Amino acid sequence: MLIVGLGNPGADYESTRHNIGFMVIDKLIKRFNASKLSSSSFKGELFKFQNHFLLKPLTYMNLSGESIIKVKNFYKVEDVVVIHDDLDLPFGTLRFKKGGGHGGHNGLKSTDEKIGKEYIRVRMGIGKPQHKGEVVSFVLGKFNEDEVKILDEWIEHTCDAIEYLLEHTLEDVSSKFTIKKR
């Protein structure tokens, strides 16, 4: 399985809402004591544990699919899981699905273009700003004080779900780990 966390590289984006996927991957790397692989040709940071891969694309969000397709093809991985922020869900929610549209998310749009739509999506709700014109500054903004209070717990819960997914069906994971509202 290839488990991908979407985000943007660099210190400027480190603790932003758009980088929640990277945050989960960072925790999974520690949890599984994953080994870093040489990844210059993959356009991302790639780690391995057991027979699974963890990927943080370094292409910036809008080109994430370029990194994902390189790893998927090179290692001939069938199952792909993409962890991403979701504006359409309230903050702190967690949902799982296979396939579907990109909903305007450029990281998913790029992934869909490169590998198709039939991959598992781990949707982490970040809420949305009051005005549409604030979307970019909102997703590239840092979590507020109230959000920071539950961030670690939410990320750990998501990691538990990913670990469970390694041995169980998507339906089982969804029924056990979905968070509808905080």
Buried (B, 14 or more C-beta within 10 A) or exposed (E): BBBBBBBBBEEEBBBBBBBBBBBBBBBBBEBBEBEEBEBEEBBBBBBBBEEBBBBBBBBBBEBBBBBBBBBBEEBEBEBBBBBBBBBBBBBBBBBBEEEEEBEEBBBBBBBBBBBEBEBBBBBBBBBBBEEEEEEEEBBBBEBEEEBEEBBEEBBEBBBBBBBBBBEBEBEEBBEEBEBEEE
